[in-house]
């Protein structure tokens, strides 16, 4: 029952997230697309004064007013922040409302990335004191020391796929498709009581963490991941999690075998890429009329095995059928055609015995 309630709650949360994404925040606040920051601020305060729960009359339409209040809050949270507003504009309208000309395309994306990068750098500067305290504390007790943390598109470049799967060397940031962010400092500052826990969820993203940002904000299909190489109790550990997955360290399962080099940022998505590349290579060879040794050997083996299995199955089926017909059917003549055949009396006796056994079994089942 608890699981069903949790599932229901998760479904409702996803629905609320979808509703919020479908809203036109400019319409929610009754503003035009080109509204200035001052106009947004005045309109928000004007609306929120009438919708605040403390201002509502008892017995009024509380449900509708509360929903409207949350919509206004969501619109204000996005439109009052320059970075969030620019990202919202580009994703929903393809241009920016933050300038008279309306920046679009590569220009707008470059502006958005610059704003995000500046904000992340400010976050890192602001957490510098906290970072130094955490480092001193963790070094004193041999706790969590983050050696490397990468966030972004961690798929491997085609030329690095084979090395990544074989694990012959430690993968580097230059092996990745990217774009990728170095987030070692902000992640280290998140250590509390010798642990790091970054909660995941259907509407969460690590891009919202201080010191992080989305390195490809307009690529909605990008699957971002977080790779962490850290030291705990003097032993190296590494882990990779998806953007919406929970990160929890330290964990014994993350520990590397003593003397073994780290694998590096090898995302599970690379396995699918490697399989696709191999299938494409085999398809090219087949289309050129030059099947590879893998195709030839595996193809011959599969066809041979199918032929053997088919012949064995057919022979077995024929033998069983002949035996049943021969042993159970009464002879056509007055004398059996074969010593193995049964007489009419034997056939009737076996049939009656089987029927009696069936009736007794049914009666016993009903009685039980």
N, C-alpha and C positions, 0 to 999 in steps of 0.2 A: 504494500500500500504506500509506504514511504517513497519507494522508487517511482511509482506511478505519479505521486504528487510532484516529485522533483522533475520528472519528465514533462508534466503538464506546465509547471512553472517555467521550465526552459523554453517550451514551445511558445508560451505567452510572451516571454522576454524577446524571442526572435521576432514575433509578430509586431511588438512595439517598436523594435529596431527598424523593421521594414516600413512601418507607418511613418516613422521619423524621416527615413530616407526619401519617402515619396512626397514630403511636404515641400511647398514652395515657400521658403522662409520670408521672401519679400512680400508675398501675399498675406502671410500670417501676421506680419506687422503693418500691413497696409501701406507699403512703401513701393517706390519705383526702383527699377534695377540700378539706376544711377544715384541712389540716395547717398548723401554724405554721412560721415561718421557722426556729426552732430545731430542730423535728422534721425538717424537710427537710435541714438541715445535718448532723445526727447520722446520719440514715439514709443519706445519700450517702457519708459517710466510712466508715460501717460496711460498705457494699457494695463500695466502690471498693478497700478494703484487700485483699479476697479476689480481686478481678478484675484488679488491676494486672498488666501483662505481666511485671514483675520478680518477682511472687509466684507465677506459675504454674509447675507442675512440668513438666519436660521429658517429652514424649511424651503429654501430656494432650490433651483436646479443645480445642486452641488456637483453632480457627476459631469455635466457638460462644462461647467465653469472650471472644474479641476483639470479636465482634459485640455481645455483652451489655455489654461495657465501653463501647463507643461509644454504645449506647443510654442507658446511665446518665449518660455525660458530656453527651449532648444534653439529657436531662431536667434535669440540674443547671444547665446553662447557662440554661435558660428559667426554671425555678422559683425559682432563687436570686436572680433580678433582678426587682424589683417591677414594673417597666414591662413586661418581656417576659411575666411571669406573668399580669398583668392582660390583656394582649392575647391570650395563649393561651387564657385562660379564656373571654373574651368570644367569640372566634371558634369555639370548640369546644363550649362549654356554654351560651352566652347569658347567663351571669351571672358575677360575680366571687367567687372563694373567699377574697379578701383581707379580708373583713369578715364579722362574724357574720350580718348581715342578708343579705349577698349582693347587692351593687349590680348593677343590670341596666339595659338600655335606654339612654336618653339620659343618665341619671346616671352610669352606668359609662363611657360613651364620653367624657363631659366630664371624668371623673376621669383617664382614660387620656391624653387630649389634654393635660391640665394636667401630668401627669407627664412626658410626652414633651417638652413645651415647656420645662419646668424643666431637664431634662437637656441639651437643646440649648443653652439659655442658659448653663449651666455650662460646656459644651464651648467655647463662644465666648469666655467669660471666660478659660478656661485657655489658649487659644491666642492671646491678645492679644499677648504678647511675640513669639511667632513671627510673627504677622501684621505687626507693625511692622518686624521685620527683613526680611521678604519685600518689603514695600512700598519700603523704602529701597533694597534691592538692585535691584529691578525698575525703579524710577524712574531710578536711576543709569545703567542700560544701555538704557533705553527698551524694557524687556521687557514681560511680560504684566501689564496692569493691568485687573482685572475691574471694569467699570463697573456692571453689573447682572447678577444671577443669580436666576432664579425657578424654584422646584421645586413641582410639584403637577399638578393638572388644568388644562392649558393650552388647553382648548377655549374657543372664543369664545362669548360670549352671542349669541343670535339677532339682536339689533339691531346687532351689530358684525361680522357675517359678511361682508356686502357690502364694507365698508371694508377688512376684512382681506384678502379676495381681490383687491380692486383695488389694494391697496397705496397708497392715497391719503394715509395718515398713519401715524405710528408708533403701534403698539398699546401700550396700557398695562395694568397689572395689573387695573385696574377694568373692562377689556373682557373679562376671562376668567371662565369659569364658577367655577373655583376648587373647593376652597380652594387657596391658593398661599402658599408660604413665600419670604421674602427670604433668600437664602443667599449673598450677595455676600462677606461676611467669611470664612466658613469655606472657600469655594472659593478665594479669594485666598491663604489660608494653605497650600493644597495645592501651590502652585507650587514646583517643584524643578528647578534648572538651566534656568530660563526655559521650562519646559513644565508642563502639567497632563495627567496621564493617570489616568483613573478607569476601571479595568477593568470590563467587563460580563460577563454570563454568565447561564445559565438560572436559577440560584439566587441571583443577586445583586440587590441593590436599593440605590439611592442613599440610601434612608431610613436605612440602617445607618451612613452616614458621620457622623463627628463634626460636630455643629452642624446636622445634618439630622434630620428625622423624617417619618413618614407623616402627612400632614394629614387623611386620611380613613381611619383604620385599619380600620374595620369595613366599608368599601365594597370588597369583594374584586374587583369588576368595574372599579374606577377605573383608567384608563390614565394614569399619571403620566409627565411629561417634565421635562427640565431645559433651560432657555433661558439662554444665556450671551452677554452683550454685553461684549466686551473690546477693549482697545487693545494693539497690538503694533507696535513701530517707528513709533509716531505715527499709525497707521492703524487705523480702527475695523473690528472683525470681529464677526460674530454666528453662532451655531450653536444648533441644538436637537437633542437626542438623547432616545431613549426611556429608561425607567427601567432596563432591563436591557442597554442598549447602551453600548459603550465611548465615553468622551469623551476626545479627544486634541486638544490645542491647544498652539501655534498651527498653523493650516493655511492655506495660500494660498487654498483654496476658500472659506474663511470671510470673506475680505476684502470690504469694501464698496467700491463704485465711489466715487472721490473726489467729494465734494460731495453724495452721495446719503444721505438720512436712513435710519437703521435701520428695518427692517420691524417689529421687535418680536417678541414671543412668538407666532408663528403656527405652531401645531402641524399636521402633516399630517392629523390627524384632522378638521380643520376642512373639508377638501375634501369628505369624505363627508357631513358635516353640511349643507354648502351644497347638494350634489346632492339630498339627502333633502328639504330645505326647498323646493327648486325643483320637485321631483316632486310634493310635497304640494300646492303652489300650483296646478300644472297640473291635478292630480286634482280639486281643489275647483272650479276653473273648468269642467271638463268635466262634473262632476256637477250643476252649476247650469245646464247647457245653454248656457254662454257660452264657447266655446273661445277661447283667446287667439290673438293674431296669430301667435305662434310655432307653436302647434299647427296653425292653419289653413294657413299657408304651407308648413310642413314636411310636413303630411299630404298636401296636394294635390300637392306636388312628388314625394313618394315614390310615391303611387298612379300619377301620370302616368308616372314613370320605369319603374315596374314594368310598366305596360301596354305601353309602347313596347318594352321589352326582351322581353316575352313574345311580341309580334307579330313582332318581328324574328327571334327564335329559331325560332318556328314556321314562318315562311316559309323560313328557311334550311334547316331540317330537311326540309321537303317538297321543296325544290328538289334537295337532295343525294340524297334517296331516289329521286326520279323519274329523276335522271341515272344513278344506279347501275343501276337496273332497266332503263333504256332502253339503256345502253351495254353491259351485261354479259350480259343474258339473250338467248338466240337468238330469232329471230322465230318466231311461231306458224305462219305460212304459208310457201309456197314462196319468196316474195319478201319482202324487208324492207318493213315498213310505213312506214319513214322512212329517209331517206338516212343518218341518223346511227346507225341500228341495225346490229348486226353479223350476219354470216351464220353458219351452223353451223360451217363450216370455221374461220373466224376465232375463234369462241368456243372450239373445241377446241384450236386452236393456242395461244391465250393461257393456257388452263388447264394444258396440258402444260408450257409454258415456266415457269409459276409453280411447278408441282410439282417440276420439275428443279432450279430455283433453290433451293427449300427443302431438297431432299435434299443438294445440294452444300454449302449453308450448315451443315447438321447435321454432315456428314462433316468439314468443315474445322474446326468447333468441337471435335469429339472428338479429331481429330488434334492440334490445338493444345494 
